[in-house]
Structures are given as C-alpha cells and as structure tokens.
Amino acid sequence: MSVVGTCPKCGGQVTDADGAPANSQKVPWHFWVFAGAAVVYLGWRLIQGLWMLFT
C-alpha cells in the first residue's frame, strides 16, 4: 500500500475489513528503542576501537 492508501499494482483504494479507507501503519515504538540502543552500542565500540588504535 502506498502512502496515499492505493494499491501499487492496480491503483485502487485499499480498504480495511469495515470498508473504511485503510491507514498506513506506524513503526512500533520498540523498534526505535532497539535502533537507539544499537546506535549507542556501535558508537561506544567505535570509541573503544579508536582508543585502542591510538594508545
């Protein structure tokens, strides 16, 4: 489904089970928690690597 709620193949309006226009789903909050934790971890490993390289 595209951002405007249409089918990418036929261009028709996508509806949910009630017949109402379907809404795009948002990214779950726990994905952002995981992404933030991954950035912090990889940043720390980068700092450690640079520290070992120059000492």
SEKOL-454081 format. One record per residue (C-alpha): residue in one letter; y, x, z. Coordinates in steps of 0.5 Angstrom, whole numbers. Layout:
<sites>
<site aa="A" north="Y" east="X" up="Z"/>
...
</sites>
This chain:
<sites>
<site aa="M" north="0" east="0" up="0"/>
<site aa="S" north="7" east="3" up="-2"/>
<site aa="V" north="13" east="3" up="3"/>
<site aa="V" north="15" east="-4" up="0"/>
<site aa="G" north="9" east="-7" up="1"/>
<site aa="T" north="6" east="-7" up="-6"/>
<site aa="C" north="-1" east="-5" up="-9"/>
<site aa="P" north="0" east="1" up="-12"/>
<site aa="K" north="-5" east="-1" up="-18"/>
<site aa="C" north="-3" east="-8" up="-20"/>
<site aa="G" north="4" east="-8" up="-17"/>
<site aa="G" north="2" east="-15" up="-13"/>
<site aa="Q" north="5" east="-16" up="-6"/>
<site aa="V" north="0" east="-15" up="0"/>
<site aa="T" north="-1" east="-20" up="5"/>
<site aa="D" north="-5" east="-20" up="12"/>
<site aa="A" north="-10" east="-25" up="14"/>
<site aa="D" north="-5" east="-30" up="16"/>
<site aa="G" north="-2" east="-30" up="9"/>
<site aa="A" north="5" east="-26" up="11"/>
<site aa="P" north="7" east="-20" up="8"/>
<site aa="A" north="4" east="-14" up="11"/>
<site aa="N" north="8" east="-9" up="14"/>
<site aa="S" north="7" east="-1" up="14"/>
<site aa="Q" north="3" east="2" up="20"/>
<site aa="K" north="7" east="7" up="24"/>
<site aa="V" north="4" east="13" up="26"/>
<site aa="P" north="1" east="13" up="33"/>
<site aa="W" north="5" east="16" up="39"/>
<site aa="H" north="-1" east="20" up="41"/>
<site aa="F" north="-1" east="24" up="34"/>
<site aa="W" north="6" east="26" up="36"/>
<site aa="V" north="4" east="29" up="43"/>
<site aa="F" north="-2" east="32" up="39"/>
<site aa="A" north="3" east="35" up="34"/>
<site aa="G" north="8" east="37" up="39"/>
<site aa="A" north="2" east="41" up="43"/>
<site aa="A" north="0" east="44" up="37"/>
<site aa="V" north="7" east="47" up="36"/>
<site aa="V" north="8" east="49" up="43"/>
<site aa="Y" north="1" east="53" up="43"/>
<site aa="L" north="2" east="56" up="36"/>
<site aa="G" north="9" east="58" up="38"/>
<site aa="W" north="6" east="62" up="44"/>
<site aa="R" north="1" east="65" up="40"/>
<site aa="L" north="6" east="68" up="35"/>
<site aa="I" north="10" east="71" up="41"/>
<site aa="Q" north="4" east="74" up="44"/>
<site aa="G" north="2" east="77" up="37"/>
<site aa="L" north="9" east="80" up="36"/>
<site aa="W" north="9" east="82" up="44"/>
<site aa="M" north="2" east="86" up="42"/>
<site aa="L" north="5" east="89" up="36"/>
<site aa="F" north="11" east="92" up="38"/>
<site aa="T" north="8" east="94" up="45"/>
</sites>
